[in-house]
Amino acid sequence: MTMPFAGGIDANANATLIFSLAAAVIYAFTLGMPPTLARSAAKTLAVAMLAVLAGLQGGPLLLAAALALSAVGDAFLSRDGEKAFLGGLASFLVAHIVYVALFLRSGGGLGVLGAESWRGAIALAMAVFAAVMLAALWRRVGPGLRIPIAVYVAAILAMGISALTTSNVSVIGGALLFMASDGLLATEKFLVAAISPHRAWMRFAVWALYYAAQLAITLGSLLYPGSY
């Protein structure tokens, strides 16, 4: 069995990656269940183990920090209620800011967006997507959530655009998946009727897209550091 890191399946890095994948799968199978400590632990550990992996492999400190902050956000979002939601929003907001710092430090600068048309086109599509989502959410959320959500949308847009300044295809793909996951999460939480039969598959898709995004960014950063 081929593993991404040296040393085979018993190596610390590969074992940590398998632990992360196992936690992600376990959480996916508990999505329809009420919040429990075990369910929260599975969701939190899935990305927390990616942070540990980044540390084991000597990856950028900013990468490990963004993943750790994301794991904290997952812990919040694994619980119900507006306070938990705002805690998760704040954690992911800071995580996106850290990702922006990582990608801009490692990438070729914002000038590459104009120098290569495909990058500029994707950046424009990201901006349109963010504007449409914000406009839709603005009418549906309470006044107390509007500013936090607007700030968060700006942060994830900045994360996506900063990823485009790199030459790391895995990182760019991860950023796109992250934005897709957040867009679907916002749709499921605020725009779809509470009794909609679509909520079940949407929750699964949100988690699958989100975990794939974090995994792509992590492996892209660790396995292809020279392609930033």
Secondary structure, DSSP 4 states (H G I P E B T S, - for coil): ---SSTT-TTSHHHHHHHHHHHHHHHHHHTTTSPP-HHHHHHHHHHHHHHHHHHHHTT--HHHHHHHHHHHHHHHHHTS-SHHHHHHHHHHHHHHHHHHHHHHHHHS--THHHHHSHHHHHHHHHHHHHHHHHHHHHHHHS-HHHHHHHHHHHHHHHHHHHHHTTS--HHHHHHHHHHHHHHHHHHIIIIIS-TT-TTHHHHHHHHHHHHHHHHHHHHHHHHH-GGG-
